[in-house]
Amino acid sequence: MKKHVFIVCFSITLISCNRKDEKFCECLVKSEEFNTINQSILNGKTDQITLKKAIQLKKEKQKVCQDYVDMDGEQMLARKKECK
């Protein structure tokens, strides 16, 4: 019985470690969207609609990415590869 429990737990662990982090991938998408619109603002293409969209995207990005603020660069690069 113990052997079966160990095999099941080990299998679940392996499966969960090999899945990509969907929330991190969403964080990357939101970050790219925000960076694109922010770049257009910095290039002088500013209107009220663009500014409102940038503010909205920044809030969404902060919410989605809050779990990854303290992650080091090496971990981020590894997760980023999984999102592609």
PAKOLVEX-318511 format. One record per atom (N, C-alpha, C): x, z, y; residue number from 1; atom name; residue in one letter; chain. Coordinates in pm, 1 decimal, always signed. Layout:
<tivexs>
TIVEX       east         up      north   resi   name   resn   chain
TIVEX          X          Z          Y    NUM     CA      A       A
...
</tivexs>
This chain:
<tivexs>
TIVEX       east         up      north   resi   name   resn   chain
TIVEX      +82.0       +0.0     -119.7      1      N      M       A
TIVEX       +0.0       +0.0       +0.0      1     CA      M       A
TIVEX      +86.0       +0.0     +125.4      1      C      M       A
TIVEX     +189.2      +84.2     +127.4      2      N      K       A
TIVEX     +278.2      +91.4     +242.9      2     CA      K       A
TIVEX     +348.4      -42.0     +265.8      2      C      K       A
TIVEX     +378.1     -108.4     +156.2      3      N      K       A
TIVEX     +446.6     -237.4     +165.0      3     CA      K       A
TIVEX     +357.5     -340.1     +235.0      3      C      K       A
TIVEX     +230.6     -340.4     +203.6      4      N      H       A
TIVEX     +136.2     -434.1     +265.1      4     CA      H       A
TIVEX     +119.2     -405.6     +414.1      4      C      H       A
TIVEX     +110.7     -280.0     +449.9      5      N      V       A
TIVEX      +97.2     -241.5     +590.3      5     CA      V       A
TIVEX     +221.0     -285.4     +668.0      5      C      V       A
TIVEX     +339.0     -263.7     +610.7      6      N      F       A
TIVEX     +462.7     -304.0     +676.1      6     CA      F       A
TIVEX     +466.4     -455.5     +696.4      6      C      F       A
TIVEX     +429.5     -530.5     +596.2      7      N      I       A
TIVEX     +431.7     -676.7     +605.6      7     CA      I       A
TIVEX     +334.7     -724.8     +713.3      7      C      I       A
TIVEX     +217.1     -668.5     +719.0      8      N      V       A
TIVEX     +117.9     -706.9     +819.5      8     CA      V       A
TIVEX     +169.3     -673.5     +959.7      8      C      V       A
TIVEX     +221.2     -554.4     +978.2      9      N      C       A
TIVEX     +272.0     -512.8    +1110.0      9     CA      C       A
TIVEX     +390.7     -599.5    +1152.1      9      C      C       A
TIVEX     +478.9     -626.9    +1060.7     10      N      F       A
TIVEX     +595.2     -709.8    +1090.1     10     CA      F       A
TIVEX     +552.2     -852.0    +1127.8     10      C      F       A
TIVEX     +455.9     -905.8    +1056.3     11      N      S       A
TIVEX     +405.0    -1039.6    +1086.5     11     CA      S       A
TIVEX     +341.0    -1045.8    +1224.8     11      C      S       A
TIVEX     +263.2     -947.2    +1257.5     12      N      I       A
TIVEX     +198.4     -941.6    +1389.9     12     CA      I       A
TIVEX     +304.1     -934.3    +1499.1     12      C      I       A
TIVEX     +406.9     -855.6    +1477.5     13      N      T       A
TIVEX     +514.4     -843.7    +1576.0     13     CA      T       A
TIVEX     +584.1     -977.1    +1596.5     13      C      T       A
TIVEX     +614.4    -1045.9    +1490.2     14      N      L       A
TIVEX     +681.2    -1176.2    +1501.6     14     CA      L       A
TIVEX     +593.5    -1277.5    +1575.0     14      C      L       A
TIVEX     +468.3    -1279.7    +1543.2     15      N      I       A
TIVEX     +376.2    -1374.0    +1607.4     15     CA      I       A
TIVEX     +363.8    -1344.2    +1755.5     15      C      I       A
TIVEX     +350.6    -1218.2    +1791.0     16      N      S       A
TIVEX     +333.5    -1183.7    +1932.4     16     CA      S       A
TIVEX     +460.3    -1209.5    +2012.0     16      C      S       A
TIVEX     +575.8    -1200.8    +1952.5     17      N      C       A
TIVEX     +701.4    -1225.1    +2024.7     17     CA      C       A
TIVEX     +723.5    -1373.8    +2050.8     17      C      C       A
TIVEX     +664.8    -1459.3    +1973.2     18      N      N       A
TIVEX     +688.0    -1602.0    +1986.6     18     CA      N       A
TIVEX     +587.9    -1671.6    +2077.5     18      C      N       A
TIVEX     +492.3    -1601.0    +2130.0     19      N      R       A
TIVEX     +393.4    -1662.1    +2217.9     19     CA      R       A
TIVEX     +442.6    -1662.3    +2359.9     19      C      R       A
TIVEX     +406.3    -1769.5    +2430.8     20      N      K       A
TIVEX     +445.6    -1771.9    +2570.8     20     CA      K       A
TIVEX     +353.3    -1682.0    +2651.6     20      C      K       A
TIVEX     +405.4    -1634.0    +2758.8     21      N      D       A
TIVEX     +334.3    -1541.4    +2846.5     21     CA      D       A
TIVEX     +250.6    -1624.5    +2943.9     21      C      D       A
TIVEX     +122.6    -1639.1    +2913.7     22      N      E       A
TIVEX      +33.5    -1723.0    +2994.1     22     CA      E       A
TIVEX      +23.9    -1673.9    +3138.6     22      C      E       A
TIVEX      +25.0    -1543.0    +3156.0     23      N      K       A
TIVEX      +15.4    -1488.3    +3291.9     23     CA      K       A
TIVEX     +140.3    -1524.4    +3371.8     23      C      K       A
TIVEX     +256.2    -1521.3    +3307.6     24      N      F       A
TIVEX     +379.3    -1560.2    +3376.6     24     CA      F       A
TIVEX     +374.5    -1708.2    +3413.2     24      C      F       A
TIVEX     +322.9    -1790.0    +3323.9     25      N      C       A
TIVEX     +310.9    -1933.7    +3352.2     25     CA      C       A
TIVEX     +216.6    -1956.4    +3470.6     25      C      C       A
TIVEX     +108.6    -1879.2    +3476.6     26      N      E       A
TIVEX      +16.1    -1888.8    +3589.6     26     CA      E       A
TIVEX      +86.1    -1845.1    +3718.4     26      C      E       A
TIVEX     +170.2    -1744.3    +3708.2     27      N      C       A
TIVEX     +248.0    -1698.3    +3823.2     27     CA      C       A
TIVEX     +337.6    -1810.6    +3874.4     27      C      C       A
TIVEX     +400.5    -1882.9    +3783.4     28      N      L       A
TIVEX     +485.9    -1995.1    +3823.2     28     CA      L       A
TIVEX     +406.5    -2103.1    +3895.0     28      C      L       A
TIVEX     +289.2    -2134.9    +3843.5     29      N      V       A
TIVEX     +204.5    -2237.8    +3904.4     29     CA      V       A
TIVEX     +163.9    -2196.1    +4045.5     29      C      V       A
TIVEX     +118.2    -2072.2    +4060.4     30      N      K       A
TIVEX      +77.3    -2022.4    +4192.8     30     CA      K       A
TIVEX     +195.1    -2021.3    +4289.0     30      C      K       A
TIVEX     +312.0    -1984.1    +4239.3     31      N      S       A
TIVEX     +431.0    -1981.9    +4324.2     31     CA      S       A
TIVEX     +466.9    -2121.3    +4372.4     31      C      S       A
TIVEX     +460.0    -2218.4    +4283.2     32      N      E       A
TIVEX     +490.1    -2356.6    +4320.6     32     CA      E       A
TIVEX     +388.7    -2410.6    +4421.7     32      C      E       A
TIVEX     +261.1    -2379.3    +4400.7     33      N      E       A
TIVEX     +157.4    -2422.1    +4495.6     33     CA      E       A
TIVEX     +183.1    -2361.7    +4632.9     33      C      E       A
TIVEX     +213.5    -2231.2    +4635.2     34      N      F       A
TIVEX     +239.8    -2164.5    +4762.5     34     CA      F       A
TIVEX     +364.5    -2221.9    +4828.9     34      C      F       A
TIVEX     +469.6    -2243.5    +4752.9     35      N      N       A
TIVEX     +593.1    -2298.2    +4809.4     35     CA      N       A
TIVEX     +571.7    -2436.0    +4869.5     35      C      N       A
TIVEX     +491.8    -2518.3    +4804.9     36      N      T       A
TIVEX     +464.0    -2652.7    +4855.3     36     CA      T       A
TIVEX     +390.5    -2647.0    +4988.2     36      C      T       A
TIVEX     +285.7    -2567.7    +4995.0     37      N      I       A
TIVEX     +207.2    -2560.1    +5118.7     37     CA      I       A
TIVEX     +287.4    -2489.3    +5228.0     37      C      I       A
TIVEX     +368.2    -2391.1    +5191.3     38      N      N       A
TIVEX     +450.6    -2321.2    +5288.9     38     CA      N       A
TIVEX     +556.5    -2415.6    +5346.3     38      C      N       A
TIVEX     +611.4    -2501.7    +5263.8     39      N      Q       A
TIVEX     +710.9    -2599.2    +5310.6     39     CA      Q       A
TIVEX     +649.1    -2694.6    +5412.1     39      C      Q       A
TIVEX     +524.7    -2736.4    +5388.5     40      N      S       A
TIVEX     +459.5    -2825.4    +5484.3     40     CA      S       A
TIVEX     +435.8    -2754.3    +5617.0     40      C      S       A
TIVEX     +405.0    -2626.0    +5611.3     41      N      I       A
TIVEX     +388.1    -2547.9    +5734.6     41     CA      I       A
TIVEX     +521.0    -2538.1    +5808.9     41      C      I       A
TIVEX     +628.5    -2512.3    +5736.1     42      N      L       A
TIVEX     +760.0    -2501.8    +5798.4     42     CA      L       A
TIVEX     +806.3    -2634.8    +5858.5     42      C      L       A
TIVEX     +755.8    -2744.5    +5804.0     43      N      N       A
TIVEX     +789.7    -2877.3    +5856.9     43     CA      N       A
TIVEX     +701.7    -2917.5    +5974.7     43      C      N       A
TIVEX     +615.7    -2826.4    +6019.2     44      N      G       A
TIVEX     +534.6    -2852.2    +6137.9     44     CA      G       A
TIVEX     +397.2    -2908.5    +6110.9     44      C      G       A
TIVEX     +359.0    -2923.0    +5987.0     45      N      K       A
TIVEX     +226.6    -2975.5    +5952.4     45     CA      K       A
TIVEX     +130.1    -2857.9    +5936.9     45      C      K       A
TIVEX      +86.5    -2806.5    +6051.2     46      N      T       A
TIVEX       +5.3    -2685.9    +6050.7     46     CA      T       A
TIVEX     -131.4    -2712.2    +6112.3     46      C      T       A
TIVEX     -234.5    -2674.5    +6038.5     47      N      D       A
TIVEX     -369.7    -2672.1    +6092.7     47     CA      D       A
TIVEX     -438.5    -2550.7    +6032.5     47      C      D       A
TIVEX     -556.2    -2520.3    +6078.8     48      N      Q       A
TIVEX     -625.5    -2399.0    +6034.6     48     CA      Q       A
TIVEX     -654.8    -2400.4    +5884.5     48      C      Q       A
TIVEX     -690.3    -2515.8    +5831.9     49      N      I       A
TIVEX     -721.6    -2525.0    +5688.4     49     CA      I       A
TIVEX     -597.0    -2495.9    +5605.5     49      C      I       A
TIVEX     -483.8    -2552.4    +5647.0     50      N      T       A
TIVEX     -358.3    -2530.3    +5575.4     50     CA      T       A
TIVEX     -316.4    -2384.2    +5582.3     50      C      T       A
TIVEX     -329.0    -2324.0    +5698.8     51      N      L       A
TIVEX     -292.9    -2182.7    +5713.3     51     CA      L       A
TIVEX     -381.1    -2092.5    +5627.2     51      C      L       A
TIVEX     -511.5    -2119.9    +5624.3     52      N      K       A
TIVEX     -602.6    -2040.1    +5541.6     52     CA      K       A
TIVEX     -569.6    -2056.7    +5393.8     52      C      K       A
TIVEX     -538.7    -2178.8    +5353.7     53      N      K       A
TIVEX     -502.6    -2205.7    +5214.6     53     CA      K       A
TIVEX     -373.6    -2132.3    +5178.0     53      C      K       A
TIVEX     -277.0    -2131.2    +5270.5     54      N      A       A
TIVEX     -150.3    -2061.7    +5245.1     54     CA      A       A
TIVEX     -172.7    -1911.7    +5229.0     54      C      A       A
TIVEX     -255.0    -1854.9    +5313.3     55      N      I       A
TIVEX     -285.0    -1711.6    +5304.5     55     CA      I       A
TIVEX     -354.2    -1679.5    +5172.6     55      C      I       A
TIVEX     -448.4    -1764.2    +5133.7     56      N      Q       A
TIVEX     -519.6    -1744.7    +5006.7     56     CA      Q       A
TIVEX     -423.5    -1754.8    +4888.7     56      C      Q       A
TIVEX     -337.0    -1857.3    +4889.8     57      N      L       A
TIVEX     -241.7    -1875.4    +4779.9     57     CA      L       A
TIVEX     -142.2    -1759.2    +4772.9     57      C      L       A
TIVEX     -100.9    -1708.5    +4887.9     58      N      K       A
TIVEX       -7.5    -1596.3    +4888.7     58     CA      K       A
TIVEX      -71.1    -1473.1    +4823.7     58      C      K       A
TIVEX     -197.1    -1446.6    +4856.1     59      N      K       A
TIVEX     -267.5    -1332.9    +4796.1     59     CA      K       A
TIVEX     -282.2    -1351.5    +4644.9     59      C      K       A
TIVEX     -319.9    -1473.1    +4603.6     60      N      E       A
TIVEX     -335.2    -1500.9    +4460.6     60     CA      E       A
TIVEX     -201.5    -1485.0    +4388.3     60      C      E       A
TIVEX      -96.1    -1537.6    +4450.2     61      N      K       A
TIVEX      +37.7    -1528.3    +4391.4     61     CA      K       A
TIVEX      +79.8    -1382.7    +4376.5     61      C      K       A
TIVEX      +59.4    -1302.9    +4479.4     62      N      Q       A
TIVEX      +96.7    -1161.7    +4472.4     62     CA      Q       A
TIVEX      +22.1    -1089.8    +4361.8     62      C      Q       A
TIVEX     -104.7    -1121.7    +4346.1     63      N      K       A
TIVEX     -186.3    -1056.5    +4242.7     63     CA      K       A
TIVEX     -139.9    -1096.8    +4102.8     63      C      K       A
TIVEX     -120.0    -1226.6    +4081.7     64      N      V       A
TIVEX      -82.9    -1276.2    +3949.4     64     CA      V       A
TIVEX      +60.7    -1237.9    +3913.4     64      C      V       A
TIVEX     +148.7    -1232.4    +4012.2     65      N      C       A
TIVEX     +291.1    -1210.3    +3986.2     65     CA      C       A
TIVEX     +334.4    -1064.6    +3995.6     65      C      C       A
TIVEX     +243.2     -974.0    +4022.6     66      N      Q       A
TIVEX     +281.9     -834.7    +4045.1     66     CA      Q       A
TIVEX     +355.0     -771.8    +3927.0     66      C      Q       A
TIVEX     +327.3     -815.5    +3805.6     67      N      D       A
TIVEX     +393.2     -758.4    +3688.0     67     CA      D       A
TIVEX     +537.0     -807.0    +3671.6     67      C      D       A
TIVEX     +575.0     -908.4    +3748.8     68      N      Y       A
TIVEX     +705.5     -971.1    +3729.4     68     CA      Y       A
TIVEX     +801.0     -950.9    +3846.8     68      C      Y       A
TIVEX     +763.6     -868.8    +3943.0     69      N      V       A
TIVEX     +844.3     -847.8    +4063.8     69     CA      V       A
TIVEX     +981.9     -790.6    +4029.3     69      C      V       A
TIVEX     +988.6     -699.0    +3936.2     70      N      D       A
TIVEX    +1114.3     -631.8    +3902.5     70     CA      D       A
TIVEX    +1190.0     -698.0    +3787.5     70      C      D       A
TIVEX    +1143.7     -812.6    +3741.0     71      N      M       A
TIVEX    +1207.9     -880.1    +3628.9     71     CA      M       A
TIVEX    +1338.9     -944.7    +3675.9     71      C      M       A
TIVEX    +1442.5     -933.3    +3592.7     72      N      D       A
TIVEX    +1569.5     -993.0    +3632.8     72     CA      D       A
TIVEX    +1568.8    -1144.3    +3609.8     72      C      D       A
TIVEX    +1662.7    -1211.7    +3671.9     73      N      G       A
TIVEX    +1667.6    -1358.0    +3670.3     73     CA      G       A
TIVEX    +1680.0    -1417.7    +3531.5     73      C      G       A
TIVEX    +1756.3    -1352.9    +3445.5     74      N      E       A
TIVEX    +1776.2    -1404.6    +3309.7     74     CA      E       A
TIVEX    +1645.4    -1405.4    +3230.9     74      C      E       A
TIVEX    +1569.1    -1297.6    +3244.1     75      N      Q       A
TIVEX    +1439.2    -1290.1    +3175.8     75     CA      Q       A
TIVEX    +1344.1    -1395.3    +3231.7     75      C      Q       A
TIVEX    +1345.4    -1412.9    +3364.1     76      N      M       A
TIVEX    +1257.6    -1512.6    +3425.7     76     CA      M       A
TIVEX    +1288.3    -1652.6    +3376.5     76      C      M       A
TIVEX    +1415.7    -1685.5    +3369.1     77      N      L       A
TIVEX    +1454.1    -1818.6    +3320.9     77     CA      L       A
TIVEX    +1411.2    -1840.5    +3175.9     77      C      L       A
TIVEX    +1424.2    -1737.0    +3094.7     78      N      A       A
TIVEX    +1382.6    -1748.8    +2954.3     78     CA      A       A
TIVEX    +1232.2    -1771.3    +2944.2     78      C      A       A
TIVEX    +1155.1    -1698.1    +3021.8     79      N      R       A
TIVEX    +1008.6    -1715.2    +3019.6     79     CA      R       A
TIVEX     +967.7    -1847.2    +3080.1     79      C      R       A
TIVEX    +1040.9    -1890.6    +3181.3     80      N      K       A
TIVEX    +1008.2    -2018.0    +3246.2     80     CA      K       A
TIVEX    +1022.5    -2133.7    +3146.7     80      C      K       A
TIVEX    +1124.3    -2127.5    +3062.1     81      N      K       A
TIVEX    +1143.3    -2231.2    +2960.3     81     CA      K       A
TIVEX    +1025.8    -2237.9    +2863.9     81      C      K       A
TIVEX     +966.2    -2121.9    +2835.4     82      N      E       A
TIVEX     +853.0    -2116.0    +2743.3     82     CA      E       A
TIVEX     +728.8    -2181.1    +2803.9     82      C      E       A
TIVEX     +721.1    -2185.6    +2936.5     83      N      C       A
TIVEX     +601.3    -2239.0    +3003.2     83     CA      C       A
TIVEX     +598.2    -2391.7    +3003.6     83      C      C       A
TIVEX     +709.6    -2454.0    +2981.8     84      N      K       A
TIVEX     +714.4    -2600.5    +2987.6     84     CA      K       A
TIVEX     +657.9    -2665.4    +2865.5     84      C      K       A
</tivexs>
